[in-house]
Amino acid sequence: MNTYRIVALMMLLASLTLFTGTSATEEDFTLKVFGNANMDEAVDEEDIEYVLGIIGGTNEATELADANYDGVIDEMDTAQIELIMRGGEKELTIIDSANRIVTVKKPIERMVCILLHPVETMRALGVPVEETIIGQGLTDSVFYPELSNVQNVGWPSPNIEEILALHPDVVILHTFFDQLDQVQEVCEKAGITVLRFNLNYPNSYNDEAKTFSYLFGKSTEAEDLIDFRESVLNSIQATVEKIPEDDRPKVYYEDRRVSYASLNSEYANIESAGGIDIFNGASGSVNPEDVVARNPDIIVKVVTYTEAGGYQLNADDTAGLEAIRAEIMSRPELQNVNAVKTGKVYVISSEICGFYSNSCRGFLQIAYNAKWFHPELFEDLDPNAIHQEYLTRFQGLDIDLDENGVFVYPLEKTT
């Protein structure tokens, strides 16, 4: 028994480095839930068998075999796995998106989400967010009407005292923002569980959502959500993989609010849609002369919902996006650039991207990119229809995109 205690502790230490780096592909994804003893994509009967093999000496101990996280791999772990499978566990230990081992008491009844990506995912999983969310850092009464009366604790500098006064079971923070580290530190000192999840990057969303779903006993619902997203992205990928390099357009993806700022590759999703980033993934200010010299075939401008676009607009109210496109088209230095000469200048709202908004909808951005970059190859791809299905099926929203919502311009280039 002492041997397995030592092995288990060693495995726990190793797990701190196991999940670093970029997200795993479907082939090598490991569900980051303690109890996933065989290190695959789910907690199931095979994990019970694997733990019994560890106890019997026929299987090697793994990072996640200590299901109840007590430092010992024994029959108590098989009991915990059975509870996880039934959704009856009182505690669950996971590794979050910041590679932190965190034990969460269940059920989670009071939650503060500083950003709303977790809320969108919860709703997609069928979690009653109006009964669970008691505080939010950002608000969106159009997309989350059920949270219109939930307390706002502030953003980008959340009011920590207000968070503590709400007495949440769990606070969920993004990993990207340094100012949230203090929120984590103070909350944990007060005995509040803190989880770090992003849930807004298309390349890592599936992996995060699978782990996240176990917090609510919604692993089956997560598979349904992921299958939907993957049906879109895999069909695009299958086509993009066959496109020769010479047939891929050069793309300049311009950041919000300012002229001549390149968006980084993680946000722009150019390559995944069959394009070539003229700045090779670099982000930040660029010289107009460099844009002209690289002569992009396509220009895409990102705008935030506070600038133009959004669900609150009538579907035909494209004036805001039109004006932004017109400004790009009229820049004197761009008049001989291919994108301007051919009219292949597009505007996209961050509402359907995974950044500058509280959105998990970056897969829609990839669909629009593909449609713009290769309209002849994606003639049957209908991003608007995909968007509508997502809103209706996974968000339960009564939003008819034929009547409400403006997200891209020109419209005729996407349908």
matplotlib code that plots the C-alpha trace (Angstrom):
import matplotlib.pyplot as plt

x = [0.0, 2.8, 4.3, 1.2, 1.0, 4.5, 3.7, 0.5, 2.3, 4.9, 2.2, 0.5, 3.7, 4.2, 0.8, 1.8, 3.9, 1.9, -0.7, 1.5, 1.7, -0.9, -4.1, -4.1, -5.7, -8.6, -6.1, -4.0, -6.5, -6.6, -9.5, -8.1, -10.3, -8.9, -10.5, -9.5, -7.1, -6.4, -5.8, -8.3, -11.2, -13.8, -14.3, -15.9, -15.9, -12.5, -11.0, -12.3, -10.6, -7.4, -7.3, -7.9, -5.0, -2.8, -3.8, -3.1, 0.2, -0.5, -1.0, 1.3, 0.1, -1.0, -1.3, -5.0, -5.6, -5.9, -9.6, -10.3, -6.9, -5.9, -2.4, -3.3, -4.5, -6.9, -10.4, -11.7, -10.7, -12.9, -15.8, -15.1, -15.0, -18.4, -19.7, -18.3, -20.0, -23.3, -22.8, -23.0, -19.5, -19.3, -15.9, -14.2, -10.5, -9.5, -6.6, -7.8, -6.6, -3.8, -2.5, -3.6, -4.9, -8.1, -10.6, -14.2, -17.0, -20.2, -22.9, -21.8, -24.7, -23.3, -20.8, -19.2, -17.9, -15.8, -16.0, -19.0, -17.3, -18.0, -21.6, -22.1, -20.6, -22.8, -25.9, -24.8, -24.5, -28.0, -26.9, -29.5, -27.3, -30.0, -30.0, -26.2, -24.6, -24.7, -22.0, -20.5, -17.7, -19.2, -22.9, -24.7, -28.5, -29.2, -27.4, -28.0, -31.4, -31.8, -28.7, -30.0, -30.5, -27.3, -24.8, -22.0, -18.7, -16.7, -14.3, -11.4, -10.6, -13.2, -14.3, -12.9, -14.9, -18.1, -17.1, -16.4, -19.7, -21.6, -20.2, -19.7, -18.8, -16.7, -15.1, -14.1, -11.3, -9.6, -6.0, -4.9, -5.3, -2.7, -5.0, -7.1, -4.2, -4.9, -8.6, -7.5, -5.1, -7.7, -10.5, -8.5, -7.3, -11.0, -11.6, -13.3, -12.5, -11.0, -10.9, -9.1, -10.8, -10.7, -13.3, -12.9, -10.1, -11.4, -8.2, -8.5, -12.2, -13.2, -10.5, -11.5, -15.3, -14.9, -13.2, -15.5, -18.6, -17.7, -18.1, -21.8, -22.3, -22.8, -20.3, -22.9, -24.1, -20.6, -20.1, -23.2, -21.9, -18.5, -19.9, -21.8, -18.7, -16.5, -19.0, -18.4, -14.6, -13.7, -15.5, -13.6, -10.3, -10.9, -11.2, -8.4, -5.9, -6.3, -5.7, -2.2, -0.1, -0.2, -4.0, -4.2, -4.9, -2.7, -4.7, -4.3, -6.4, -6.7, -7.3, -10.1, -10.3, -7.0, -5.7, -2.8, -2.6, -2.2, -4.2, -2.3, -2.7, -4.5, -7.2, -7.3, -7.7, -6.4, -4.5, -7.3, -9.5, -7.0, -5.3, -1.8, -1.2, 0.9, 2.5, 3.1, 1.1, 2.7, 0.5, 0.5, 1.1, 2.3, 3.5, 1.0, 3.9, 4.4, 0.8, 1.1, 4.3, 2.8, -0.2, -2.9, -5.6, -8.1, -8.5, -10.6, -11.3, -12.4, -14.8, -16.2, -19.9, -19.5, -18.2, -20.7, -22.7, -24.3, -27.5, -29.2, -29.5, -32.0, -30.6, -30.6, -28.9, -25.5, -24.6, -21.9, -20.1, -20.5, -18.8, -15.9, -15.4, -15.7, -12.9, -10.6, -11.6, -10.9, -7.4, -5.2, -2.2, -4.3, -5.8, -3.4, -3.6, -5.4, -8.0, -9.2, -9.1, -11.2, -13.5, -12.4, -12.5, -14.7, -15.7, -16.5, -17.9, -16.1, -19.5, -18.8, -15.1, -13.4, -11.9, -12.8, -16.2, -17.7, -18.0, -17.3, -18.3, -14.9, -15.8, -18.3, -15.4, -13.5, -16.6, -16.9, -13.2, -13.4, -16.4, -14.5, -11.1, -12.4, -16.0, -15.8, -14.8, -17.3, -20.3, -22.5, -21.2, -23.8, -22.3, -25.5, -27.5, -24.8, -25.0, -28.8, -28.7, -26.2, -28.3, -31.5, -30.2, -27.4, -28.2, -32.0, -32.3, -35.3, -33.2, -34.1, -31.1, -33.2, -34.6, -32.0, -28.2, -25.5, -22.1, -20.4, -20.3, -20.7, -23.6, -23.8, -20.3, -21.2, -24.3]
y = [0.0, 2.4, 1.7, 2.9, 5.9, 6.9, 6.2, 8.2, 11.2, 11.0, 10.8, 13.9, 15.9, 14.7, 15.8, 19.4, 19.2, 16.6, 19.1, 22.0, 23.4, 23.5, 21.6, 18.0, 16.7, 14.3, 11.4, 12.2, 14.1, 13.1, 14.1, 16.0, 14.5, 12.4, 9.0, 8.8, 6.1, 4.9, 8.4, 8.4, 10.7, 9.7, 8.3, 4.9, 1.2, 0.8, 3.1, 0.8, -2.2, -0.2, 0.8, -2.9, -3.7, -1.2, -2.6, -6.2, -5.2, -5.8, -2.1, 0.9, 3.8, 6.8, 10.5, 10.4, 7.0, 8.4, 9.3, 10.6, 12.4, 11.1, 10.0, 6.3, 4.1, 1.6, 0.3, 3.7, 5.1, 2.5, 3.7, 7.3, 6.4, 4.7, 7.9, 10.1, 7.8, 8.2, 12.0, 11.3, 12.3, 14.9, 16.1, 16.1, 16.8, 18.1, 19.9, 23.3, 25.3, 26.8, 23.3, 23.6, 20.6, 21.7, 19.8, 21.1, 20.3, 19.3, 20.2, 23.7, 25.9, 29.5, 30.6, 33.8, 34.0, 37.1, 36.5, 34.8, 32.1, 29.5, 30.7, 30.1, 26.7, 25.9, 26.8, 24.7, 21.8, 22.3, 23.7, 26.2, 29.2, 31.4, 29.2, 29.0, 32.3, 34.8, 37.2, 38.3, 40.6, 41.5, 41.6, 40.9, 41.3, 40.4, 37.1, 36.3, 37.8, 35.4, 37.1, 40.6, 40.9, 39.2, 41.3, 42.8, 42.6, 44.6, 44.3, 44.6, 45.0, 42.9, 44.1, 41.4, 42.5, 42.2, 38.7, 37.7, 39.1, 36.9, 33.8, 31.8, 28.1, 28.6, 31.5, 31.0, 33.1, 33.2, 32.3, 35.2, 38.3, 39.0, 41.2, 38.1, 36.5, 38.7, 37.7, 34.1, 34.7, 36.5, 34.2, 31.1, 32.6, 33.1, 29.4, 29.9, 27.4, 29.1, 27.5, 28.9, 28.1, 29.9, 28.2, 30.7, 29.4, 27.0, 24.9, 24.1, 24.4, 20.8, 19.6, 22.3, 21.7, 17.9, 18.5, 21.4, 19.3, 16.9, 19.7, 19.5, 15.8, 16.8, 14.7, 13.3, 16.8, 17.8, 15.1, 16.4, 19.9, 18.9, 16.6, 19.6, 21.9, 19.2, 18.5, 22.1, 22.3, 18.8, 19.3, 22.6, 20.9, 18.1, 20.5, 22.9, 20.1, 19.5, 23.1, 23.6, 26.3, 28.3, 28.4, 29.8, 33.6, 36.0, 37.5, 40.6, 40.3, 43.8, 44.3, 46.3, 50.1, 51.1, 51.1, 48.9, 46.4, 42.8, 40.2, 37.3, 33.9, 32.3, 34.9, 35.3, 31.6, 32.2, 29.0, 26.8, 28.3, 27.9, 31.3, 32.6, 35.2, 37.9, 38.6, 35.0, 35.2, 38.3, 40.8, 44.5, 47.7, 47.3, 49.8, 50.6, 50.1, 46.6, 45.8, 47.2, 45.4, 42.0, 42.8, 40.7, 39.1, 39.4, 41.9, 41.1, 43.7, 42.7, 45.0, 44.7, 44.8, 48.2, 49.5, 47.9, 44.7, 42.5, 40.6, 43.8, 45.1, 44.4, 42.1, 44.7, 47.4, 47.0, 50.7, 50.4, 47.6, 49.2, 52.4, 50.5, 48.6, 51.8, 53.4, 50.5, 50.6, 54.3, 54.3, 55.9, 53.7, 50.5, 51.4, 49.0, 46.2, 43.1, 42.9, 46.5, 46.2, 43.0, 44.2, 41.3, 43.4, 42.0, 43.0, 40.6, 41.2, 39.8, 38.4, 35.4, 35.2, 33.8, 37.1, 40.7, 39.4, 36.9, 34.4, 30.7, 31.1, 31.1, 28.1, 30.4, 32.8, 29.9, 29.1, 32.6, 32.8, 29.6, 31.0, 34.2, 32.6, 29.8, 30.5, 28.0, 25.2, 26.1, 26.8, 24.6, 26.0, 28.2, 29.9, 31.7, 28.4, 27.0, 30.0, 29.7, 26.1, 26.8, 29.6, 27.5, 24.0, 24.8, 28.2, 28.0, 31.6, 32.9, 34.8, 34.6, 35.6, 36.5, 39.3, 40.1, 40.3, 41.7, 40.0, 40.2, 42.5, 42.2, 39.8, 38.5, 37.1, 34.6, 32.8]
z = [0.0, 0.9, -2.6, -4.3, -2.0, -3.2, -6.8, -6.6, -5.2, -7.9, -10.5, -9.1, -9.3, -12.9, -13.8, -13.3, -16.4, -18.3, -19.7, -20.7, -24.2, -26.9, -26.7, -27.7, -30.9, -30.8, -31.1, -28.0, -25.8, -22.2, -20.0, -17.1, -14.4, -11.6, -12.1, -15.7, -14.8, -18.3, -19.6, -22.4, -23.1, -20.4, -17.0, -17.4, -16.6, -18.2, -15.6, -12.8, -14.5, -14.9, -11.2, -10.2, -12.5, -10.7, -7.3, -8.6, -10.0, -13.7, -14.7, -14.1, -12.0, -14.0, -13.3, -12.9, -11.3, -7.7, -8.3, -4.8, -4.7, -1.3, -2.3, -2.4, -5.3, -3.8, -3.9, -2.7, -6.1, -7.9, -5.7, -6.6, -10.3, -9.9, -8.3, -11.1, -13.7, -11.9, -11.2, -7.5, -6.3, -3.5, -4.6, -8.0, -8.7, -12.1, -13.8, -15.1, -18.1, -16.0, -15.2, -11.6, -9.7, -8.0, -5.9, -6.3, -3.9, -5.6, -6.5, -7.5, -6.6, -6.4, -9.1, -10.1, -13.7, -14.5, -18.2, -19.8, -21.9, -19.1, -19.0, -22.7, -22.3, -19.3, -21.2, -24.2, -21.8, -20.3, -17.0, -15.6, -15.5, -14.0, -10.9, -10.7, -11.7, -8.9, -10.2, -13.5, -14.5, -17.9, -18.8, -22.1, -21.6, -25.2, -25.3, -21.6, -20.8, -17.8, -16.2, -16.5, -12.7, -11.7, -9.9, -11.9, -10.0, -12.5, -15.4, -16.2, -12.5, -10.6, -7.2, -4.9, -1.9, -3.8, -5.0, -1.4, -0.2, -2.6, -0.9, -4.1, -4.1, -7.2, -9.0, -12.7, -14.1, -17.5, -17.7, -19.9, -17.7, -15.1, -13.0, -12.2, -10.3, -7.4, -7.5, -7.4, -4.5, -2.3, -3.0, -2.3, 1.0, 1.9, 1.2, -2.2, -4.9, -8.0, -11.5, -14.5, -17.8, -21.1, -23.4, -26.2, -28.4, -31.1, -31.1, -27.3, -26.8, -27.1, -24.6, -22.1, -22.5, -21.9, -18.6, -17.7, -18.3, -15.5, -13.0, -13.7, -14.6, -18.3, -20.2, -22.5, -23.4, -24.0, -26.6, -28.4, -28.4, -29.5, -32.3, -33.6, -33.6, -35.1, -37.9, -39.0, -38.4, -39.7, -43.0, -43.4, -42.5, -44.9, -47.8, -46.6, -46.4, -50.1, -51.2, -52.8, -51.3, -54.5, -54.3, -50.9, -50.7, -48.8, -46.0, -43.9, -40.7, -39.2, -35.5, -34.0, -33.5, -35.1, -38.7, -39.5, -36.6, -37.4, -35.4, -34.1, -35.7, -32.6, -33.0, -36.8, -37.7, -41.2, -41.8, -40.6, -43.3, -46.1, -46.1, -45.7, -43.0, -44.6, -41.2, -40.3, -37.1, -35.7, -34.0, -33.2, -35.2, -38.7, -41.3, -44.1, -46.5, -45.3, -46.0, -49.5, -50.1, -49.1, -51.3, -49.6, -51.7, -48.8, -46.0, -42.9, -40.3, -36.8, -34.9, -31.4, -30.7, -29.1, -32.4, -34.8, -35.3, -32.8, -31.9, -30.8, -34.4, -37.1, -39.7, -42.4, -40.2, -41.7, -41.7, -39.0, -40.7, -44.1, -42.9, -41.5, -44.8, -46.8, -44.7, -45.6, -49.3, -49.4, -48.0, -50.7, -50.0, -50.6, -54.0, -55.8, -53.3, -54.7, -52.0, -52.6, -56.4, -56.3, -53.5, -51.2, -48.0, -45.2, -41.8, -38.9, -35.5, -32.5, -31.4, -33.6, -32.8, -29.7, -28.5, -27.7, -26.6, -24.3, -27.0, -27.6, -31.2, -32.9, -34.9, -36.8, -37.6, -39.2, -41.3, -42.5, -43.2, -45.3, -47.2, -48.0, -48.8, -51.0, -52.1, -54.9, -52.6, -49.9, -52.0, -49.8, -46.5, -44.9, -41.8, -41.1, -40.9, -38.6, -36.4, -36.2, -35.3, -32.5, -31.1, -31.2, -30.3, -27.8, -26.4, -26.3, -27.7, -29.5, -32.0, -35.7, -37.6, -40.6, -38.5, -35.9, -35.7, -37.9, -37.8, -41.2, -44.2, -47.2, -46.6, -50.1, -49.9, -47.2, -48.3]

ax = plt.figure().add_subplot(projection="3d")
ax.plot(x, y, z, "-o")
ax.set_aspect("equal")
plt.show()
